[in-house]
Amino acid sequence: MNMAVWKCKKCGYLYDESIGDSKTGISAGTLFENLPAGWVCPRCGAPKNQFFKKEGS
């Protein structure tokens, strides 16, 4: 399965599904759509709807 990379529109933070987000307890391999509803950008606090899938990922 291809893992995607999602980019925050506000600050440019990259959420890489293959890496996850260890700072917030998100395991590697967690798909963006499977992130908890309350998950926000760890850099700027933007909600999930402020992220877009990077082309080619």
C-alpha positions as CSV (number, residue, x, y, z in Angstrom):
1,M,0.0,0.0,0.0
2,N,1.3,3.5,-0.9
3,M,1.5,5.8,2.1
4,A,0.6,9.4,1.4
5,V,2.0,12.7,2.6
6,W,-0.4,15.5,3.7
7,K,0.6,19.1,4.0
8,C,-0.8,21.8,6.4
9,K,-2.1,24.8,4.4
10,K,-1.3,27.1,7.3
11,C,2.3,26.3,8.2
12,G,3.6,23.6,5.8
13,Y,3.9,20.8,8.3
14,L,4.1,17.4,6.6
15,Y,2.2,14.4,8.0
16,D,3.8,11.3,6.5
17,E,1.5,8.3,6.9
18,S,4.5,6.0,6.8
19,I,6.1,7.8,9.8
20,G,3.0,8.8,11.8
21,D,3.3,11.4,14.6
22,S,5.1,10.0,17.6
23,K,4.7,13.3,19.5
24,T,1.0,12.8,19.6
25,G,1.0,9.0,19.8
26,I,0.1,8.3,16.2
27,S,1.8,5.1,15.1
28,A,3.7,4.7,11.8
29,G,1.4,3.5,9.1
30,T,-1.7,5.4,10.3
31,L,-3.6,6.7,7.3
32,F,-4.6,10.4,7.4
33,E,-8.3,9.6,7.3
34,N,-7.8,7.3,10.4
35,L,-6.4,10.0,12.5
36,P,-8.6,10.9,15.6
37,A,-11.2,13.5,14.9
38,G,-9.6,15.9,17.3
39,W,-6.1,15.6,15.9
40,V,-4.6,18.9,14.9
41,C,-1.4,20.0,13.3
42,P,1.4,19.6,15.9
43,R,3.1,22.7,14.7
44,C,0.3,25.3,14.4
45,G,-2.8,23.6,15.7
46,A,-4.7,23.7,12.4
47,P,-7.6,21.1,12.1
48,K,-7.5,18.2,9.7
49,N,-9.5,20.1,7.1
50,Q,-6.6,22.4,6.7
51,F,-4.4,19.7,5.2
52,F,-4.2,18.6,1.6
53,K,-2.7,15.5,0.0
54,K,0.6,16.2,-1.7
55,E,0.7,15.2,-5.4
56,G,2.8,12.2,-6.2
57,S,2.4,10.8,-2.7
